[in-house]
Amino acid sequence: MGTQNLVLVVGSYDDAAAASSDYQTLRSGQDAGGYEIVGAVVLVRDKDGKVQVKEHGDKSVGHGAAWGAGAGVVVGLFAPPLLAATAVGAGIGAILGAIKKGREEKKLGDDIDEYLAPGTSAVVAVVDDRWADNVEKALARSEKRLTKAIDSENYEKLRKAIEESDDDIVAQINS
């Protein structure tokens, strides 16, 4: 799959179980051949504001290729500060800074507090834009949704930097 026309799709949930269920629906739709997902995660933010990155249920992301290949990129594109909190390496930091600056210049309203307020969850997915409607439908239990285009150059640079630093990121997450 190319990375020319990618979008970020976010569903926000007051209930973590609903987010997990929609994540499973999202994965089932891909497995059935309805669309292709580049990467997707469930984010859970506790009442104190601490964020956990999960795939689904109790299986945490952050082990080997699963983090580097998709989840880290998804988190970095949605909320660069979340990835920066665990990422090491100048390459990732520079790319995250460029993504954040680009968002500020474009005045994009994907503030983490709006879509992942304390005590809520979110399903965040990166997909080809032709699948955006299908993915939004899979996130049926979400209270609100956001779909926005992703700069393909930022996506590729971030993916490459994460793959090159994968072992360092995993070590940091697991420490």
Secondary structure, 3 states (H helix, E strand, C coil): CCCCCEEEEEEEECCHHHHHHHHHHHHHHHHCCCCCEEEEEEEEECCCCCEEEEEECCEECCCCHHHHHHHHHHHHHHCHHHHHHHCCCHHHHHHHHHHHHHHHHHCCCCCHHHHCCCCCEEEEEEEEHHHHHHHHHHCCCCCEEEEEECCHHHHHHHHHHHHHCHHHHHHHHHC
